């Protein structure tokens, strides 16, 4: 495997781990919130509606966390393009190289 292929492989591995972490987080979110719904329904008094604000606090605020996690995993490619990171690295390396040449 060439050094470039090794770097690509390592980047792909990091990306897969991030995506896997997000899906794990999402599955835990769904399971826990289903359990909360079941407990809340069992604790309802007769004639009491489930649709009360306090029954949705956990799902709502944790949902904000899920959205933030999704943006951290999938967002950079949406906002910065597929090759932005590589281009930025090359740009910074070239800048550093030109600065070193100035001082020599």
N, CA, C and O of each residue as an XYZ file, in Angstrom:
416
protein
N       0.843     -1.167      0.000
C       0.000      0.000      0.000
C       0.900      1.245      0.000
O       1.834      1.348      0.795
N       0.605      2.168     -0.889
C       1.403      3.389     -0.973
C       1.058      4.305      0.198
O       0.007      4.151      0.819
N       1.942      5.259      0.502
C       1.641      6.195      1.600
C       0.322      6.954      1.376
O      -0.429      7.192      2.322
N       0.048      7.328      0.123
C      -1.202      8.038     -0.174
C      -2.414      7.138      0.090
O      -3.419      7.588      0.641
N      -2.312      5.877     -0.304
C      -3.405      4.938     -0.048
C      -3.587      4.702      1.449
O      -4.712      4.558      1.927
N      -2.475      4.662      2.187
C      -2.531      4.484      3.638
C      -3.254      5.658      4.298
O      -4.075      5.467      5.195
N      -2.942      6.868      3.847
C      -3.602      8.068      4.377
C      -5.090      8.037      4.054
O      -5.922      8.350      4.905
N      -5.421      7.662      2.826
C      -6.831      7.574      2.434
C      -7.568      6.531      3.271
O      -8.706      6.745      3.689
N      -6.907      5.411      3.507
C      -7.510      4.358      4.315
C      -7.765      4.844      5.745
O      -8.839      4.616      6.303
N      -6.772      5.514      6.328
C      -6.921      6.016      7.699
C      -8.030      7.064      7.784
O      -8.793      7.083      8.750
N      -8.121      7.931      6.783
C      -9.195      8.928      6.759
C     -10.565      8.261      6.641
O     -11.521      8.659      7.306
N     -10.645      7.250      5.793
C     -11.909      6.525      5.632
C     -12.281      5.806      6.926
O     -13.452      5.772      7.303
N     -11.296      5.234      7.602
C     -11.544      4.547      8.865
C     -12.068      5.521      9.922
O     -13.006      5.199     10.651
N     -11.471      6.698     10.006
C     -11.955      7.720     10.947
C     -13.387      8.114     10.632
O     -14.208      8.272     11.535
N     -13.679      8.270      9.364
C     -15.027      8.666      8.932
C     -16.047      7.589      9.291
O     -17.140      7.894      9.768
N     -15.684      6.328      9.060
C     -16.579      5.210      9.387
C     -16.849      5.168     10.889
O     -17.980      4.915     11.306
N     -15.833      5.409     11.696
C     -16.016      5.403     13.150
C     -16.945      6.535     13.587
O     -17.763      6.352     14.489
N     -16.822      7.702     12.953
C     -17.713      8.819     13.288
C     -19.154      8.492     12.920
O     -20.071      8.757     13.698
N     -19.355      7.921     11.744
C     -20.707      7.574     11.302
C     -21.287      6.493     12.210
O     -22.457      6.564     12.589
N     -20.483      5.499     12.559
C     -20.937      4.436     13.453
C     -21.317      5.010     14.813
O     -22.327      4.613     15.395
N     -20.519      5.932     15.318
C     -20.828      6.577     16.590
C     -22.148      7.331     16.550
O     -22.919      7.300     17.509
N     -22.403      8.008     15.438
C     -23.677      8.719     15.300
C     -24.845      7.749     15.297
O     -25.832      7.969     16.000
N     -24.750      6.675     14.516
C     -25.854      5.719     14.451
C     -26.081      5.035     15.803
O     -27.221      4.748     16.169
N     -25.014      4.775     16.533
C     -25.156      4.205     17.875
C     -25.901      5.186     18.774
O     -26.808      4.796     19.509
N     -25.518      6.453     18.714
C     -26.171      7.499     19.493
C     -27.657      7.573     19.132
O     -28.508      7.687     20.014
N     -27.960      7.509     17.854
C     -29.345      7.583     17.388
C     -30.169      6.391     17.883
O     -31.315      6.559     18.299
N     -29.593      5.201     17.839
C     -30.299      3.997     18.308
C     -30.579      4.093     19.806
O     -31.678      3.766     20.254
N     -29.590      4.540     20.582
C     -29.783      4.700     22.025
C     -30.877      5.736     22.289
O     -31.716      5.542     23.169
N     -30.869      6.824     21.538
C     -31.893      7.867     21.664
C     -33.286      7.287     21.454
O     -34.191      7.535     22.251
N     -33.457      6.528     20.402
C     -34.773      5.952     20.090
C     -35.206      4.973     21.179
O     -36.345      5.029     21.642
N     -34.317      4.084     21.588
C     -34.663      3.075     22.593
C     -35.029      3.723     23.923
O     -36.048      3.381     24.522
N     -34.203      4.654     24.384
C     -34.469      5.303     25.675
C     -35.767      6.095     25.624
O     -36.548      6.065     26.575
N     -36.005      6.799     24.527
C     -37.231      7.583     24.448
C     -38.476      6.703     24.346
O     -39.536      7.089     24.839
N     -38.373      5.541     23.726
C     -39.492      4.596     23.724
C     -39.763      4.114     25.147
O     -40.916      3.997     25.561
N     -38.699      3.837     25.886
C     -38.873      3.414     27.280
C     -39.513      4.524     28.108
O     -40.378      4.249     28.940
N     -39.107      5.757     27.897
C     -39.696      6.886     28.622
C     -41.182      7.027     28.283
O     -42.002      7.278     29.166
N     -41.521      6.867     27.017
C     -42.924      6.940     26.606
C     -43.742      5.857     27.308
O     -44.832      6.128     27.812
N     -43.223      4.648     27.339
C     -43.934      3.539     27.992
C     -44.148      3.835     29.475
O     -45.252      3.643     29.985
N     -43.114      4.297     30.173
C     -43.236      4.615     31.599
C     -44.235      5.742     31.808
O     -45.066      5.680     32.715
N     -44.157      6.772     30.972
C     -45.089      7.896     31.113
C     -46.538      7.466     30.881
O     -47.440      7.916     31.588
N     -46.758      6.608     29.906
C     -48.122      6.135     29.629
C     -48.648      5.297     30.797
O     -49.818      5.403     31.165
N     -47.781      4.468     31.374
C     -48.207      3.639     32.501
C     -48.539      4.474     33.736
O     -49.357      4.063     34.559
N     -47.916      5.632     33.870
C     -48.133      6.468     35.048
C     -49.242      7.509     34.864
O     -49.454      8.345     35.743
N     -49.937      7.468     33.753
C     -51.013      8.429     33.527
C     -52.222      8.091     34.391
O     -52.558      6.923     34.583
N     -52.864      9.126     34.903
C     -54.132      8.933     35.599
C     -55.231      8.754     34.556
O     -55.042      9.079     33.384
N     -56.352      8.248     34.978
C     -57.486      8.095     34.062
C     -57.891      9.467     33.553
O     -57.884     10.448     34.296
N     -58.238      9.521     32.302
C     -58.678     10.754     31.640
C     -57.555     11.789     31.482
O     -57.820     12.909     31.045
N     -56.323     11.443     31.824
C     -55.198     12.371     31.661
C     -54.590     12.165     30.275
O     -54.399     11.032     29.834
N     -54.293     13.250     29.609
C     -53.724     13.180     28.261
C     -52.210     12.975     28.338
O     -51.541     13.517     29.218
N     -51.693     12.197     27.420
C     -50.234     12.001     27.354
C     -49.536     13.254     26.852
O     -48.379     13.495     27.195
N     -50.210     14.044     26.056
C     -49.594     15.181     25.380
C     -49.457     16.374     26.317
O     -50.180     17.365     26.212
N     -48.508     16.244     27.233
C     -48.161     17.312     28.160
C     -46.707     17.680     27.916
O     -45.902     16.844     27.506
N     -46.387     18.918     28.169
C     -45.058     19.425     27.860
C     -43.945     18.618     28.533
O     -42.931     18.319     27.902
N     -44.123     18.268     29.791
C     -43.050     17.569     30.523
C     -42.760     16.181     29.959
O     -41.692     15.629     30.226
N     -43.673     15.604     29.192
C     -43.429     14.296     28.595
C     -42.494     14.363     27.391
O     -42.059     13.329     26.884
N     -42.188     15.557     26.940
C     -41.368     15.696     25.730
C     -40.037     16.404     25.964
O     -39.285     16.622     25.015
N     -39.732     16.769     27.216
C     -38.479     17.470     27.494
C     -37.255     16.664     27.075
O     -36.385     17.176     26.371
N     -37.186     15.423     27.499
C     -36.013     14.600     27.196
C     -35.837     14.421     25.693
O     -34.740     14.602     25.163
N     -36.909     14.070     25.018
C     -36.819     13.854     23.571
C     -36.413     15.132     22.848
O     -35.618     15.091     21.908
N     -36.952     16.257     23.281
C     -36.651     17.521     22.605
C     -35.190     17.932     22.789
O     -34.481     18.178     21.813
N     -34.748     18.003     24.039
C     -33.389     18.489     24.281
C     -32.327     17.490     23.826
O     -31.283     17.886     23.307
N     -32.586     16.222     24.016
C     -31.654     15.209     23.498
C     -31.677     15.223     21.975
O     -30.658     14.978     21.329
N     -32.842     15.511     21.404
C     -32.963     15.633     19.948
C     -32.077     16.748     19.407
O     -31.491     16.613     18.333
N     -31.978     17.847     20.148
C     -31.059     18.925     19.752
C     -29.627     18.394     19.725
O     -28.857     18.715     18.819
N     -29.278     17.586     20.715
C     -27.950     16.969     20.741
C     -27.727     16.030     19.565
O     -26.634     15.983     19.001
N     -28.757     15.288     19.198
C     -28.673     14.382     18.042
C     -28.432     15.184     16.761
O     -27.604     14.804     15.932
N     -29.151     16.283     16.606
C     -28.970     17.125     15.415
C     -27.552     17.690     15.380
O     -26.916     17.713     14.327
N     -27.060     18.145     16.529
C     -25.690     18.657     16.586
C     -24.672     17.568     16.236
O     -23.699     17.822     15.526
N     -24.907     16.360     16.737
C     -24.020     15.239     16.421
C     -24.064     14.930     14.925
O     -23.029     14.691     14.303
N     -25.268     14.936     14.355
C     -25.411     14.673     12.919
C     -24.671     15.727     12.097
O     -24.009     15.392     11.115
N     -24.777     16.980     12.485
C     -24.071     18.040     11.758
C     -22.557     17.894     11.887
O     -21.817     18.190     10.948
N     -22.097     17.436     13.059
C     -20.646     17.257     13.221
C     -20.120     16.093     12.382
O     -18.961     16.097     11.967
N     -20.969     15.101     12.134
C     -20.544     13.941     11.346
C     -20.747     14.173      9.851
O     -19.853     13.905      9.048
N     -21.922     14.670      9.484
C     -22.263     14.806      8.074
C     -22.136     16.232      7.560
O     -22.097     16.450      6.350
N     -22.071     17.194      8.453
C     -22.096     18.599      8.081
C     -20.898     19.135      7.334
O     -21.084     19.874      6.367
N     -19.667     18.805      7.726
C     -18.515     19.418      7.040
C     -18.537     19.236      5.534
O     -18.165     20.151      4.799
N     -18.960     18.087      5.065
C     -19.013     17.869      3.619
C     -20.119     18.689      2.976
O     -20.016     19.070      1.810
N     -21.178     18.961      3.732
C     -22.265     19.759      3.186
C     -21.855     21.220      3.033
O     -22.197     21.859      2.038
N     -21.127     21.749      4.008
C     -20.806     23.161      4.030
C     -19.456     23.493      3.402
O     -19.291     24.565      2.819
N     -18.513     22.603      3.512
C     -17.150     22.915      3.091
C     -16.690     22.119      1.877
O     -15.555     22.303      1.437
N     -17.500     21.263      1.331
C     -17.115     20.489      0.161
C     -16.366     19.229      0.525
O     -15.870     19.088      1.643
N     -16.285     18.316     -0.420
C     -15.672     17.017     -0.161
C     -14.171     17.089      0.077
O     -13.649     16.414      0.964
N     -13.483     17.892     -0.701
C     -12.021     17.910     -0.624
C     -11.487     19.140      0.100
O     -10.298     19.442     -0.001
N     -12.332     19.846      0.819
C     -11.912     21.088      1.463
C     -10.745     20.864      2.408
O      -9.776     21.623      2.394
N     -10.833     19.823      3.231
C      -9.797     19.572      4.229
C      -8.447     19.319      3.565
O      -7.430     19.869      3.989
N      -8.437     18.494      2.533
C      -7.179     18.195      1.839
C      -6.606     19.451      1.184
O      -5.402     19.698      1.251
N      -7.471     20.239      0.553
C      -7.018     21.479     -0.096
C      -6.441     22.444      0.923
O      -5.427     23.091      0.663
N      -7.079     22.544      2.077
C      -6.606     23.455      3.117
C      -5.256     22.995      3.658
O      -4.378     23.820      3.909
N      -5.085     21.698      3.838
C      -3.809     21.162      4.313
C      -2.702     21.483      3.316
O      -1.626     21.939      3.703
N      -2.968     21.243      2.026
C      -1.967     21.538      0.993
C      -1.645     23.029      0.960
O      -0.486     23.415      0.810
N      -2.665     23.859      1.098
C      -2.461     25.308      1.097
C      -1.564     25.730      2.260
O      -0.644     26.527      2.080
N      -1.832     25.196      3.446
C      -1.024     25.546      4.614
C       0.398     25.022      4.493
O       1.341     25.687      4.921
N       0.564     23.842      3.918
C       1.908     23.288      3.723
C       2.698     24.140      2.734
O       3.881     24.405      2.947
N       2.047     24.568      1.654
C       2.723     25.408      0.665
C       3.088     26.767      1.257
O       4.153     27.312      0.967
N       2.209     27.303      2.078
C       2.482     28.581      2.731
C       3.689     28.464      3.647
O       4.572     29.323      3.642
N       3.720     27.384      4.440
C       4.847     27.159      5.340
C       6.140     26.969      4.554
O       7.191     27.476      4.947
N       6.063     26.240      3.445
C       7.234     25.999      2.611
C       7.764     27.311      2.033
O       8.973     27.541      2.020
N       6.863     28.170      1.554
C       7.294     29.439      0.978
C       7.889     30.357      2.051
O       8.821     31.109      1.768
N       7.364     30.302      3.270
C       7.913     31.112      4.366
C       9.314     30.611      4.742
O      10.191     31.414      5.060
N       9.523     29.315      4.707
C      10.843     28.768      5.022
C      11.850     29.180      3.939
O      13.006     29.480      4.238
N      11.400     29.192      2.684
C      12.289     29.583      1.588
C      12.666     31.058      1.680
O      13.762     31.442      1.270
N      11.774     31.883      2.210
C      12.056     33.317      2.379
C      13.234     33.533      3.296
O      14.073     34.399      3.048
N      13.299     32.755      4.347
C      14.303     32.957      5.383
C      15.625     32.248      5.077
O      16.594     32.385      5.824
N      15.661     31.514      4.011
C      16.911     30.818      3.684
C      17.767     31.610      2.735
O      18.851     31.163      2.361
